[in-house]
Amino acid sequence: MFAASRPAASSLDSTRRLPRNTGRLLRLVRPFIPRLSVKFSTYLPVLLLFCLFLAGPAIADGTDYWAPYVTKLSTTSATVNWRGADEAAGSVEYATSSYYEEHHSFQEKVESQETGAYQHVALVDLEPDTSYVYRAKPSDNPDAFEDRTFKTMPISGPFTFIVISDTHAQEKRFKYVADAIDKYETDVLFILDGGDYTSWDWEPYWSVYFQYADGMLAKFPLFHAIGNHEYHVRQQLDNQPPPADQYHWTFDVPTGGALNYSFDCSDVRFVVLNSPDPNNAGHDQDPTLAHTESQAPWLEEQLDNTMSGTFTIHHHPIWDYGKTTINPNLGPWETLYHEYDISANFAGHYHSYQRYLVKGIPYFIVANAGGGFIDMTPHGRHAVWWQYGETRQLGYLKVTVDPENNTATAQEIFVAYVETNDSEEATVYDPPIIADTFTFPLSTRIRTLTVTKSGLGSGTVLSSPPYIDCGSTCHANFREIAKLVFTPVPEKGSVFVGWTGACRGYEKCSVIMRKDTTVGAVFEKGSCKYSISPSTKTIGYKGGKITVRVTAKDYTYCRAPEIKNNTDWITYTATPFADNRGSVVLSIPEYDGPNGRSGTLTIGGNIFTVTQKKKF
């Protein structure tokens, strides 16, 4: 389905316009910049008046504050960022939400470590899967910001994240998307942005991004990828690649530092790649084969993991509307994606929403968060893997991941519709529309389990759940990720002496079937020898309980010893035998006979004697 016409009127609200003041200054300034040297004295006063009229209270003191936003989220840490005065520093106060609600105060305070407009303060030693309240306090204006929140990543369990791309904030359509996320989303852990935050590497445009994103970033941390527009500059004065200064300063990326990185959440890996080649300025920083290949070894290291799933994101898509084959310059990544069976790929760049299913792997283009849209028609060319696409629909992708059940569900949510590709007016869906839902496995690989036995002895390996009884069944295939516990059972005259393969040591062993796995058990001829303590016990006529400790020796893994009761008046209970240790608890009844009595039990070949005294 393509958005070639206006949706039915019954599903739409009345048209809503974005505030115009923010963009008005940008539209006026931009045409003047190349001509300031010609009529500088004429235009400068006009520009200054507009700046004073439109700037608003946020920069009344000359400082353009960006409200705090969280990056580098993990189970135990997060970084709080903001933009303030050039010569200022600051601090962050924070507490768990439960503490803050009870005490109405913060628990901890962290000072900024450097002075400058772009501040990045790391919070560490946090609790996993815990909500926090924090407040950033610039040193020049401690009351500039209000309280904001975030939640640390869980160690395990389901979670939800949002993917957006190509916001091009100064074009103003992004505000519809950001407002909808702020208004309607409550259970999101973080936002993944595929790049092209604005159209230029220019601070006033980036200020618009953070103005529009303020509400959603007050609740949800941000993970970032770089797009080609991060390299767009007004004038390149030398032959060096554009610096992408705003991206580096905003997200605390060192100059010359890696623009690809990964992070893990609840046993799922996220790999962020750097697709635009800054040296390819003559072709809009499009990917080059050399640039892609330079990241392939690192990418393979990230994909070669035993996690429940792996998502990748980069700005330029591998598959795209209007093309029947892949972007060849991204081919090395595509090869690795199928070799390691990733969960899904996210991309942007071509302003639309598209979904492909390529040999079982979903590919999403989520470049509909604000940039001017591309044309798409029902009869346009596309690859055989293409499944769904829309243009002129502003929206975001919401993904819920359930690692335990090996599933992920992606919902493309449309928040507004525009009549033309570059229209600043939009018809808002209130509430937003779930336009596309797709559920897919985090992993589709068939994992093979092989159990082997070696040594001169004999025995059986059992698993729980009962996939393996080896013995006879020594192989099993798994499409789902499964946890198995293995127990060695030596036959009479044999002993278990240890594990090989994925298991180590001598105890029961557990493995999680995330990849092909081999487990080996070694059985040798021999018999276990047991000792008991004590070997005799005297008890009064009233009876009671006696505990006999049993220990196996000489071999590493022995079964529970055989027990023979040589009486008709003693009863016993054997505790589980583990680590070559166990116990036997004897119950002695009351006795009122004229003479005392004695009896024996044979425990692992050892005689234990009980003597019970007479009553008088």
C-alpha positions as CSV (number, residue, x, y, z in Angstrom):
1,M,0.0,0.0,0.0
2,F,1.3,3.5,-0.8
3,A,0.1,6.8,0.5
4,A,-0.8,8.3,-2.9
5,S,-4.0,10.0,-1.7
6,R,-5.4,11.6,1.4
7,P,-6.7,9.1,4.0
8,A,-10.4,8.9,4.7
9,A,-11.7,12.1,6.4
10,S,-13.3,10.0,9.2
11,S,-9.9,9.0,10.5
12,L,-8.4,12.5,10.7
13,D,-8.5,15.4,13.1
14,S,-8.6,19.0,11.9
15,T,-5.3,20.3,10.5
16,R,-2.9,21.6,13.1
17,R,0.0,23.9,12.4
18,L,3.3,24.0,14.0
19,P,4.4,27.1,15.9
20,R,6.0,29.3,13.2
21,N,8.4,31.6,15.2
22,T,11.1,29.0,15.4
23,G,11.5,28.6,11.7
24,R,10.9,32.2,10.7
25,L,14.3,33.3,11.8
26,L,15.9,30.5,9.9
27,R,14.1,31.3,6.7
28,L,15.0,35.0,6.9
29,V,18.6,34.5,7.9
30,R,19.5,31.8,5.4
31,P,19.0,33.9,2.2
32,F,20.9,36.8,3.7
33,I,24.1,34.9,4.7
34,P,25.9,34.9,1.3
35,R,25.1,38.6,0.8
36,L,26.0,40.1,4.2
37,S,29.3,41.5,2.8
38,V,27.3,43.5,0.2
39,K,24.7,45.1,2.4
40,F,25.9,44.3,5.9
41,S,25.0,47.6,7.4
42,T,21.5,47.3,6.0
43,Y,20.6,43.8,7.1
44,L,22.5,43.5,10.5
45,P,20.0,45.7,12.5
46,V,17.1,43.8,11.0
47,L,18.6,40.5,11.9
48,L,19.3,41.6,15.4
49,L,15.7,42.8,15.9
50,F,14.4,39.4,14.7
51,C,16.8,37.6,17.1
52,L,15.6,39.6,20.1
53,F,12.0,39.1,19.1
54,L,12.1,35.4,18.3
55,A,14.7,34.1,20.7
56,G,12.4,33.8,23.7
57,P,13.4,33.4,27.4
58,A,15.6,30.4,26.8
59,I,18.3,32.7,25.4
60,A,17.4,36.0,27.0
61,D,20.8,35.9,28.8
62,G,22.7,35.1,25.6
63,T,22.8,31.4,26.3
64,D,20.9,28.9,24.1
65,Y,20.2,26.1,26.5
66,W,19.4,22.6,25.3
67,A,17.4,20.8,28.0
68,P,19.1,17.6,29.4
69,Y,19.0,14.3,27.5
70,V,20.3,10.9,28.4
71,T,22.8,8.9,26.3
72,K,25.0,5.8,26.9
73,L,22.3,4.0,28.9
74,S,23.2,0.6,30.4
75,T,22.1,-1.6,33.3
76,T,24.2,0.4,35.8
77,S,25.1,3.7,34.1
78,A,23.8,6.7,32.1
79,T,25.2,10.0,30.8
80,V,23.3,13.2,31.3
81,N,24.0,15.8,28.6
82,W,22.9,19.4,28.1
83,R,24.1,22.6,26.3
84,G,24.6,25.8,28.2
85,A,27.0,28.7,28.5
86,D,30.4,28.5,26.9
87,E,32.4,29.0,30.1
88,A,30.0,27.1,32.5
89,A,30.1,23.6,34.0
90,G,27.5,22.2,36.3
91,S,26.2,19.2,38.2
92,V,23.6,16.5,38.2
93,E,21.5,15.5,41.2
94,Y,19.6,12.2,41.0
95,A,17.7,9.5,43.0
96,T,15.6,6.5,42.3
97,S,12.0,7.4,41.6
98,S,10.8,5.5,44.7
99,Y,13.2,7.5,46.9
100,Y,12.3,10.8,45.3
101,E,8.6,10.2,45.7
102,E,9.0,9.4,49.4
103,H,11.6,12.1,50.4
104,H,11.1,14.7,47.7
105,S,14.8,15.1,47.5
106,F,17.8,13.6,45.6
107,Q,20.2,10.9,46.9
108,E,23.3,11.6,44.9
109,K,25.2,14.5,43.2
110,V,27.8,14.4,40.5
111,E,29.9,17.4,39.4
112,S,30.8,18.1,35.8
113,Q,34.5,17.4,35.1
114,E,35.1,20.2,32.5
115,T,34.0,23.6,31.4
116,G,32.2,24.3,28.1
117,A,28.9,24.6,26.4
118,Y,28.4,20.9,25.8
119,Q,28.2,19.0,29.1
120,H,28.3,15.3,29.6
121,V,28.0,13.9,33.1
122,A,28.3,10.2,33.8
123,L,26.1,8.6,36.4
124,V,27.5,5.2,37.6
125,D,26.7,2.4,40.1
126,L,23.0,2.6,39.2
127,E,20.6,-0.3,39.8
128,P,19.4,-2.3,36.8
129,D,15.8,-2.0,35.6
130,T,15.2,1.0,37.9
131,S,13.5,4.3,37.3
132,Y,15.5,7.5,38.2
133,V,14.7,11.2,38.6
134,Y,17.4,13.7,37.9
135,R,18.0,17.4,37.5
136,A,20.9,19.0,35.7
137,K,22.1,22.3,37.2
138,P,24.3,24.5,35.0
139,S,26.8,26.5,37.1
140,D,25.8,29.8,35.5
141,N,22.0,29.1,36.0
142,P,21.2,26.2,38.4
143,D,17.5,26.7,37.9
144,A,17.5,26.5,34.1
145,F,16.0,22.9,34.0
146,E,13.3,20.9,35.7
147,D,13.3,17.3,36.8
148,R,13.5,14.6,34.2
149,T,13.5,10.8,34.2
150,F,15.0,7.7,32.7
151,K,15.0,3.9,33.5
152,T,18.1,1.7,33.4
153,M,18.2,-1.4,31.2
154,P,17.0,-4.7,32.6
155,I,19.4,-7.7,32.9
156,S,16.7,-9.9,31.4
157,G,13.1,-9.9,30.3
158,P,11.1,-8.0,27.6
159,F,11.6,-4.3,26.7
160,T,10.4,-1.8,24.1
161,F,12.3,0.8,22.1
162,I,11.5,3.3,19.3
163,V,13.3,3.8,16.0
164,I,13.2,7.1,14.1
165,S,15.4,8.7,11.4
166,D,15.8,11.7,9.2
167,T,14.1,14.2,11.5
168,H,15.5,17.3,9.6
169,A,14.3,19.3,12.5
170,Q,14.5,22.8,11.0
171,E,11.9,21.7,8.4
172,K,9.4,21.6,11.4
173,R,7.6,18.3,10.6
174,F,9.6,16.5,13.3
175,K,7.6,18.3,15.9
176,Y,4.5,16.2,15.1
177,V,6.5,13.0,15.7
178,A,8.2,14.1,18.8
179,D,5.0,15.4,20.3
180,A,3.2,12.1,19.7
181,I,6.0,10.1,21.3
182,D,5.9,12.4,24.3
183,K,2.1,12.2,24.6
184,Y,1.3,8.6,23.9
185,E,4.4,6.5,24.8
186,T,5.0,5.5,28.4
187,D,6.6,2.1,28.4
188,V,9.6,2.8,26.1
189,L,13.1,2.2,27.3
190,F,15.1,4.2,24.8
191,I,15.0,5.8,21.3
192,L,17.3,4.7,18.5
193,D,17.9,7.5,15.9
194,G,19.2,6.7,12.5
195,G,20.7,10.1,11.7
196,D,20.1,13.3,9.8
197,Y,18.9,15.2,12.9
198,T,19.0,18.4,10.9
199,S,19.9,19.3,7.3
200,W,23.1,21.2,8.2
201,D,26.0,21.0,10.7
202,W,24.8,24.3,12.2
203,E,24.1,25.0,15.8
204,P,20.8,27.0,15.3
205,Y,19.3,24.0,13.4
206,W,20.4,21.5,16.1
207,S,18.8,23.9,18.7
208,V,15.5,23.3,16.9
209,Y,16.0,19.6,17.1
210,F,16.3,19.7,20.9
211,Q,13.5,22.2,21.2
212,Y,11.1,19.9,19.4
213,A,12.4,16.7,21.1
214,D,12.3,18.2,24.6
215,G,9.2,16.3,25.7
216,M,10.3,12.8,24.5
217,L,13.9,13.3,25.7
218,A,12.6,14.2,29.1
219,K,11.5,10.6,29.5
220,F,13.5,8.4,27.1
221,P,17.3,8.1,26.5
222,L,18.7,8.4,23.0
223,F,21.1,6.2,21.0
224,H,22.4,7.8,17.9
225,A,23.8,7.0,14.5
226,I,25.4,9.4,12.1
227,G,23.8,10.4,8.8
228,N,25.1,12.1,5.7
229,H,23.6,15.5,6.6
230,E,25.7,15.6,9.8
231,Y,28.5,16.4,7.3
232,H,26.7,19.2,5.4
233,V,28.4,22.6,5.9
234,R,27.8,26.0,4.4
235,Q,31.2,26.3,2.9
236,Q,34.1,23.9,2.9
237,L,37.3,25.9,3.1
238,D,39.9,23.1,2.5
239,N,40.1,19.6,1.1
240,Q,39.6,18.0,4.5
241,P,36.4,15.9,5.2
242,P,33.6,18.0,6.8
243,P,34.0,17.7,10.6
244,A,30.4,17.0,11.7
245,D,31.1,19.1,14.7
246,Q,27.5,19.3,16.1
247,Y,27.2,15.5,16.1
248,H,30.5,15.0,17.9
249,W,29.9,17.8,20.5
250,T,26.3,16.8,21.1
251,F,26.9,13.1,21.7
252,D,30.4,13.4,23.2
253,V,32.2,11.6,20.4
254,P,35.9,12.5,20.4
255,T,37.3,14.1,17.3
256,G,38.6,11.2,15.2
257,G,36.8,8.7,17.4
258,A,34.9,5.7,16.1
259,L,31.4,6.4,14.9
260,N,30.4,2.8,15.1
261,Y,29.6,1.2,18.5
262,S,27.4,-1.5,20.1
263,F,25.5,-1.9,23.3
264,D,23.6,-4.8,24.9
265,C,20.2,-4.9,26.5
266,S,18.5,-7.9,28.1
267,D,20.6,-10.4,26.2
268,V,20.0,-8.6,22.9
269,R,22.8,-6.8,21.0
270,F,22.5,-3.5,19.1
271,V,25.1,-2.6,16.5
272,V,25.3,1.0,15.3
273,L,27.3,1.4,12.0
274,N,28.7,4.4,10.3
275,S,27.5,4.3,6.7
276,P,28.2,7.9,5.2
277,D,31.7,8.3,3.9
278,P,32.9,11.9,4.7
279,N,35.5,11.7,2.0
280,N,32.7,11.2,-0.6
281,A,31.6,14.8,-0.5
282,G,31.1,15.0,-4.2
283,H,28.3,12.4,-3.8
284,D,26.5,13.6,-0.7
285,Q,28.7,11.4,1.6
286,D,27.1,8.3,0.2
287,P,28.6,4.9,1.3
288,T,31.7,3.7,-0.4
289,L,32.9,0.1,-0.6
290,A,36.2,0.9,1.1
291,H,34.4,2.7,4.0
292,T,32.0,-0.3,4.4
293,E,34.8,-2.9,4.2
294,S,36.8,-1.0,6.9
295,Q,34.1,-1.7,9.4
296,A,33.4,-5.3,8.4
297,P,35.9,-7.1,10.7
298,W,34.6,-5.1,13.7
299,L,31.0,-5.9,12.6
300,E,31.7,-9.6,12.4
301,E,33.1,-9.5,15.9
302,Q,29.8,-7.9,17.1
303,L,27.6,-10.4,15.2
304,D,29.6,-13.5,16.4
305,N,27.8,-13.6,19.7
306,T,25.7,-16.1,21.7
307,M,23.0,-13.6,22.6
308,S,19.2,-14.0,22.1
309,G,19.2,-11.6,19.1
310,T,21.1,-8.8,17.3
311,F,19.7,-5.6,15.7
312,T,21.7,-3.4,13.4
313,I,21.2,0.2,12.4
314,H,22.9,2.5,9.9
315,H,21.8,5.6,8.0
316,H,21.8,4.3,4.4
317,P,19.6,1.4,3.6
318,I,20.8,-1.8,1.9
319,W,17.4,-2.3,0.1
320,D,15.3,0.6,-1.1
321,Y,12.3,1.5,-3.2
322,G,13.0,2.1,-6.9
323,K,15.9,-0.5,-6.9
324,T,15.7,-4.2,-7.5
325,T,19.1,-5.0,-6.0
326,I,21.1,-4.0,-3.0
327,N,23.3,-1.0,-2.6
328,P,26.6,-2.7,-3.7
329,N,28.7,-0.5,-1.5
330,L,26.9,-2.0,1.5
331,G,27.3,-5.5,0.3
332,P,29.9,-6.7,2.8
333,W,27.5,-5.9,5.7
334,E,24.6,-7.6,3.9
335,T,26.7,-10.8,3.6
336,L,27.5,-10.8,7.3
337,Y,23.9,-10.2,8.3
338,H,22.8,-13.4,6.6
339,E,25.9,-15.4,7.7
340,Y,25.1,-14.5,11.4
341,D,21.3,-14.4,11.0
342,I,20.6,-11.0,12.6
343,S,17.2,-10.2,14.1
344,A,16.5,-7.1,12.0
345,N,18.1,-4.1,10.3
346,F,17.0,-0.4,10.6
347,A,18.0,2.4,8.2
348,G,16.8,5.8,7.0
349,H,17.9,8.2,4.3
350,Y,15.1,7.8,1.8
351,H,12.3,9.7,3.4
352,S,9.5,7.2,3.7
353,Y,8.5,4.0,5.6
354,Q,9.4,0.7,4.0
355,R,9.6,-2.9,5.1
356,Y,11.4,-5.8,3.4
357,L,11.7,-9.4,4.4
358,V,15.0,-10.7,2.9
359,K,15.5,-14.5,3.4
360,G,13.8,-14.3,6.7
361,I,15.4,-11.1,8.0
362,P,13.2,-8.0,8.2
363,Y,14.7,-4.7,6.9
364,F,13.0,-1.4,8.0
365,I,13.4,2.0,6.5
366,V,12.1,4.5,9.1
367,A,13.0,7.8,7.4
368,N,9.6,9.4,8.0
369,A,10.3,11.4,11.1
370,G,10.4,14.9,9.5
371,G,12.4,15.2,6.3
372,G,10.8,16.1,3.0
373,F,9.2,12.9,1.6
374,I,10.1,11.0,-1.6
375,D,7.6,10.0,-4.3
376,M,6.3,6.5,-4.3
377,T,3.8,5.0,-6.6
378,P,2.0,1.6,-6.6
379,H,3.7,0.6,-9.8
380,G,7.3,1.7,-8.9
381,R,10.2,-0.7,-9.1
382,H,11.2,-2.5,-6.0
383,A,13.0,-5.7,-5.0
384,V,11.1,-9.0,-4.7
385,W,11.7,-8.8,-0.9
386,W,9.6,-5.6,-0.6
387,Q,6.5,-6.0,1.6
388,Y,5.1,-2.6,2.6
389,G,5.7,1.1,2.0
390,E,4.2,4.5,2.6
391,T,5.2,8.1,2.0
392,R,4.0,11.4,3.3
393,Q,3.1,9.7,6.6
394,L,5.0,11.1,9.6
395,G,5.7,8.4,12.2
396,Y,8.0,6.1,14.2
397,L,8.7,2.4,14.6
398,K,7.9,0.9,18.0
399,V,9.6,-2.5,18.7
400,T,8.8,-4.8,21.6
401,V,11.3,-7.6,22.3
402,D,10.7,-10.7,24.3
403,P,14.1,-12.6,24.4
404,E,12.7,-15.5,26.5
405,N,10.1,-16.4,23.8
406,N,12.4,-15.5,20.9
407,T,10.0,-12.9,19.4
408,A,10.0,-9.2,18.5
409,T,7.0,-7.2,17.3
410,A,7.4,-4.0,15.3
411,Q,4.6,-1.5,14.9
412,E,4.9,1.4,12.5
413,I,2.9,4.2,14.0
414,F,1.7,7.1,11.8
415,V,1.1,10.4,13.7
416,A,0.3,12.8,10.8
417,Y,-0.2,13.1,7.1
418,V,1.1,15.8,4.7
419,E,-0.5,16.6,1.3
420,T,2.8,17.3,-0.4
421,N,6.4,16.1,0.1
422,D,7.6,19.3,1.7
423,S,4.4,20.7,3.3
424,E,4.9,22.3,6.7
425,E,1.2,21.7,7.5
426,A,0.0,18.2,8.5
427,T,-3.2,16.5,9.3
428,V,-2.8,14.9,12.8
429,Y,-4.0,11.5,13.7
430,D,-5.3,11.7,17.3
431,P,-4.7,9.1,18.5
432,P,-2.0,7.9,16.1
433,I,-2.6,5.0,13.7
434,I,-0.9,1.6,13.9
435,A,-0.3,1.2,10.1
436,D,1.9,-1.9,10.0
437,T,2.5,-4.7,12.5
438,F,5.1,-7.4,11.9
439,T,6.2,-10.1,14.4
440,F,9.4,-12.0,13.8
441,P,11.8,-14.3,15.7
442,L,14.9,-12.8,17.2
443,S,16.8,-15.8,15.8
444,T,15.8,-18.3,13.1
445,R,18.9,-20.5,13.2
446,I,18.6,-24.2,13.8
447,R,20.9,-25.0,16.6
448,T,22.2,-28.6,16.9
449,L,23.1,-30.2,20.3
450,T,25.4,-33.2,20.2
451,V,26.2,-35.3,23.3
452,T,29.2,-37.6,23.2
453,K,30.5,-40.2,25.6
454,S,34.1,-41.4,26.0
455,G,36.3,-43.4,28.4
456,L,36.4,-47.1,29.2
457,G,33.3,-47.1,31.4
458,S,29.7,-46.8,30.4
459,G,26.8,-44.6,31.4
460,T,23.9,-42.4,30.3
461,V,23.6,-38.6,29.9
462,L,20.1,-37.3,30.7
463,S,18.8,-33.8,30.1
464,S,16.0,-31.7,31.6
465,P,13.8,-30.9,29.7
466,P,14.1,-34.5,28.4
467,Y,15.5,-33.8,24.9
468,I,18.5,-36.0,25.5
469,D,18.7,-39.6,26.8
470,C,22.1,-40.7,25.6
471,G,21.9,-43.9,25.7
472,S,20.1,-43.8,22.5
473,T,19.2,-40.2,21.8
474,C,22.4,-38.1,21.7
475,H,21.3,-35.4,19.2
476,A,18.6,-32.6,19.2
477,N,17.8,-29.6,17.0
478,F,16.4,-26.3,18.4
479,R,14.8,-23.4,16.6
480,E,14.1,-21.7,19.9
481,I,16.7,-20.7,22.5
482,A,16.4,-23.4,25.2
483,K,18.2,-24.0,28.5
484,L,19.1,-27.6,29.3
485,V,20.5,-29.3,32.5
486,F,22.6,-32.4,32.0
487,T,23.0,-35.3,34.5
488,P,25.5,-38.1,34.1
489,V,24.4,-41.6,35.2
490,P,27.2,-44.1,35.4
491,E,26.3,-47.8,35.1
492,K,27.3,-50.3,37.8
493,G,31.0,-50.8,37.7
494,S,31.6,-47.4,36.1
495,V,32.1,-43.9,37.4
496,F,31.7,-40.4,35.8
497,V,35.0,-38.5,35.8
498,G,34.1,-35.2,34.1
499,W,32.7,-33.2,31.3
500,T,34.1,-32.0,28.0
501,G,32.9,-29.5,25.4
502,A,30.4,-26.8,26.5
503,C,30.4,-28.3,30.1
504,R,33.2,-28.2,32.6
505,G,33.8,-29.7,36.0
506,Y,32.1,-32.6,37.6
507,E,28.7,-31.4,38.6
508,K,25.4,-31.2,36.8
509,C,25.9,-28.9,33.9
510,S,23.5,-26.4,32.2
511,V,23.8,-24.8,28.8
512,I,21.7,-22.3,26.8
513,M,21.2,-23.3,23.2
514,R,22.1,-20.1,21.4
515,K,24.4,-21.8,18.9
516,D,25.6,-25.3,17.8
517,T,26.8,-27.0,21.0
518,T,28.6,-30.2,21.9
519,V,28.6,-31.7,25.4
520,G,30.8,-34.7,26.3
521,A,30.7,-37.0,29.3
522,V,33.7,-39.2,30.3
523,F,32.9,-42.6,32.0
524,E,35.7,-44.9,33.3
525,K,35.6,-48.4,34.8
526,G,35.7,-48.6,38.6
527,S,33.4,-48.3,41.6
528,C,32.9,-45.6,44.1
529,K,34.0,-46.1,47.7
530,Y,32.0,-44.5,50.4
531,S,32.7,-43.6,54.0
532,I,30.2,-42.8,56.7
533,S,30.3,-40.8,59.9
534,P,29.6,-41.8,62.6
535,S,29.6,-45.5,62.2
536,T,27.8,-46.2,65.4
537,K,25.3,-44.4,67.7
538,T,23.6,-45.2,71.1
539,I,20.2,-43.7,71.7
540,G,17.7,-43.7,74.7
541,Y,14.5,-45.7,75.0
542,K,12.4,-42.7,73.8
543,G,14.1,-42.9,70.4
544,G,14.7,-40.0,68.0
545,K,16.6,-39.2,64.9
546,I,20.2,-39.9,63.9
547,T,22.0,-38.3,60.9
548,V,24.7,-40.3,59.2
549,R,26.9,-38.3,56.8
550,V,28.0,-40.2,53.6
551,T,31.0,-39.2,51.4
552,A,32.2,-40.8,48.2
553,K,35.9,-40.9,47.5
554,D,38.5,-41.7,44.8
555,Y,36.2,-40.7,41.9
556,T,34.8,-37.4,40.9
557,Y,31.1,-38.2,40.4
558,C,29.4,-41.0,42.2
559,R,25.8,-42.0,42.4
560,A,24.0,-42.2,45.7
561,P,25.1,-45.2,47.6
562,E,22.9,-48.3,48.0
563,I,21.3,-48.6,51.4
564,K,20.2,-51.9,53.0
565,N,18.1,-51.9,56.2
566,N,18.9,-54.9,58.3
567,T,16.1,-54.3,60.8
568,D,12.3,-54.1,60.9
569,W,12.1,-51.2,63.4
570,I,14.4,-48.5,61.9
571,T,13.2,-46.3,59.1
572,Y,15.3,-43.9,57.1
573,T,15.3,-41.1,54.6
574,A,18.2,-40.3,52.2
575,T,18.8,-36.7,51.3
576,P,19.8,-35.9,47.7
577,F,23.4,-37.0,46.9
578,A,25.4,-34.1,45.3
579,D,29.0,-33.1,45.1
580,N,29.8,-36.7,46.3
581,R,28.2,-36.0,49.6
582,G,24.8,-36.8,51.2
583,S,23.3,-38.0,54.4
584,V,20.9,-40.6,55.7
585,V,18.5,-39.7,58.4
586,L,17.4,-42.6,60.7
587,S,14.2,-42.5,62.7
588,I,14.3,-44.6,65.9
589,P,10.9,-45.4,67.6
590,E,10.3,-45.4,71.3
591,Y,11.2,-48.8,72.9
592,D,9.9,-50.2,76.3
593,G,11.3,-53.8,76.1
594,P,13.0,-55.3,79.1
595,N,16.3,-55.4,77.4
596,G,18.1,-53.0,75.1
597,R,18.4,-53.7,71.4
598,S,20.7,-53.1,68.5
599,G,20.4,-53.1,64.7
600,T,22.4,-52.3,61.6
601,L,22.1,-50.6,58.2
602,T,24.5,-51.2,55.3
603,I,25.3,-47.8,53.6
604,G,27.5,-48.0,50.6
605,G,29.1,-51.1,51.9
606,N,29.7,-49.7,55.4
607,I,27.9,-51.0,58.5
608,F,26.2,-48.5,60.7
609,T,25.1,-49.8,64.1
610,V,22.4,-48.4,66.3
611,T,22.1,-49.4,70.0
612,Q,18.9,-48.4,71.9
613,K,18.9,-48.6,75.7
614,K,16.1,-50.2,77.7
615,K,13.6,-48.1,79.6
616,F,14.7,-49.0,83.1
